[in-house]
């Protein structure tokens, strides 16, 4: 596990997969794990997380997040074709 405290959304949200969004902190916390599992560098995975960040609705409502499905699709594309990284 990466050092430091675990982001709250990783331990308090449902594991059902109904909500495909996680916080940016939650996504960044998992970068080393995802990079190792997919055989990619941590920098590549970090860049993909950053590219898939979604800001606040109308700039003021909610918290920024990462859609896990979109990120996984980007990771799959990167694994198949490194020019998409």
Secondary structure as the mmCIF struct_conf table of DSSP 4:
data_model
#
loop_
_struct_conf.conf_type_id
_struct_conf.id
_struct_conf.beg_label_comp_id
_struct_conf.beg_label_asym_id
_struct_conf.beg_label_seq_id
_struct_conf.end_label_comp_id
_struct_conf.end_label_asym_id
_struct_conf.end_label_seq_id
BEND BEND1 UNK A 3 UNK A 4
HELX_LH_PP_P HELX_LH_PP_P1 UNK A 5 UNK A 7
HELX_RH_AL_P HELX_RH_AL_P1 UNK A 8 UNK A 12
BEND BEND2 UNK A 13 UNK A 13
BEND BEND3 UNK A 15 UNK A 17
BEND BEND4 UNK A 19 UNK A 19
STRN STRN1 UNK A 21 UNK A 23
HELX_RH_AL_P HELX_RH_AL_P2 UNK A 24 UNK A 29
TURN_TY1_P TURN_TY1_P1 UNK A 30 UNK A 30
HELX_RH_AL_P HELX_RH_AL_P3 UNK A 31 UNK A 38
TURN_TY1_P TURN_TY1_P2 UNK A 39 UNK A 39
HELX_RH_AL_P HELX_RH_AL_P4 UNK A 42 UNK A 51
TURN_TY1_P TURN_TY1_P3 UNK A 52 UNK A 52
STRN STRN2 UNK A 53 UNK A 54
STRN STRN3 UNK A 57 UNK A 57
TURN_TY1_P TURN_TY1_P4 UNK A 58 UNK A 60
STRN STRN4 UNK A 61 UNK A 61
BEND BEND5 UNK A 62 UNK A 62
STRN STRN5 UNK A 65 UNK A 67
HELX_RH_AL_P HELX_RH_AL_P5 UNK A 68 UNK A 80
HELX_RH_3T_P HELX_RH_3T_P1 UNK A 82 UNK A 84
#
